Amino acid sequence: MYPNRTHLVCLRCRVSFKYPTKHGPVPCPHCRADLIDAGPHLAVPRKLDKAGWRTLTAVLDSGLTFHGGCCGTGPGYRPRTPREVRERILLAERTGMPLAEALATADPTVIAGSRLDVRV
């Protein structure tokens, strides 16, 4: 069954709230900026986890979210550390791949059957 609540996050305040999936724009109670619908499958980093929030910011700014597909499938791969984000940004720059697609790539070293060196 698909979740009926989704995570809304404020990247500036590093807060997350769960709301029903059918909602309109919701402002952050702290800074009044619009909350971002990150999806029900988000594992929210702790408030003091700066690296986790930097990673989440990069993922959400690229247009990726944590909404699953049909039949209860998850959102697919998403980077969990700043290093993984840097590797995928480098992959996007070297191959011309869109950033959102590069961030959703589980293994950046194997692209279309060729091995790329994307170590940072």
N, C-alpha and C positions, 0 to 999 in steps of 0.2 A: 504494500500500500504506500502511496506517495505521501510524504509528510504534509500536514496541513498548516504548519508554522514555518516561517523562514527567519533567517538572521538578518537584521538590519544593523549596519555598523556605521560609526562615525570615526573616520581615520584620524581626524584632528584630535579628538578627545580620547581615542582608544577605548571606546565602549561599544558594546553589542547588546541588542535587545531582540527578543523573539516576538514576532507579530504573526497574525493569521496571513496566509498567502494572498488573500484578497484584501488589499489595503491601498489607500491612496498615498500621496507623498506624506512622509512623517518627518517632522523636524527633530533634531537632536535636542534633548532637554537641557543640555549644558551650553552649547554654542549656537543653537537655532539653525545650523546648516542642515540641509536635507540629508537624511540617512541613506546609505547605499544598500540596496537589496543584494546581499552576497549569496543568498541561497540557503536551503535547509541543511546541506551537507558540509557546512563550514565548521572546522575545528578552530574556535576562537583562541588566539594566543592570550596569555595572561597580560594584564595591563602593563606590567613592568618589563615585559619581554620585548625590548626595542628591536631586536633582529627579526622576531616573528612579525611584528607590526610593519616593519620596512618591507618584508617579503609580501605580506598581505596587501600592502599599498601598491606594490609593483604589479601584482596579479590583477587586482581590481582596476587599476588605472589602465591596464592593457585591454580591458573589456571582458576578461574572463570572470566567470562567477562560479559558484559551487552548487549550481542546479543540476540535478541528475537527469538522465534520459527517461524514456518510458520503461515500464516493467521493473521499476525499483533499481535500475542501474545507477551507479554513482556518477559524479561529474568527470571522472577520468583523472589523469595525472595533473597535479599542481605542485609547483616547487614549494619546499618547506623551509629553506634557508637562503640567506643572501648569496651564498656561493652558487647555489643552483640557479638563482635568478641571473647572476653575472654570466655563468656559462651559457645560458640560453639567450641572453642579450648578444653575446659574442657570436653565437650560432646565427642569430637573425642578421647581424651585420655582415657576416662572411658569406652567407648563402642568399641573402635577399628575401628570406622568408619573413612573413608578417610576424611581429612581436608576439601577438596572442597565440599564434600557431607554435612558435618556438617555445613559449612558456608552457604549453600543453604537451610538449615532447618529453616522453619519459627518459629516453637515453639520447642525449644530444650528440654522442660520438658516432652513432650509426644512423645515417640519413641516406635513404635511397640506395642502400647496399654499399655505400662507401664510408670509410672511417674518417672522421674529422678530428683534429686535435683542438679541443675547446677548453683545455685546462687553463685556469686563471692563475 
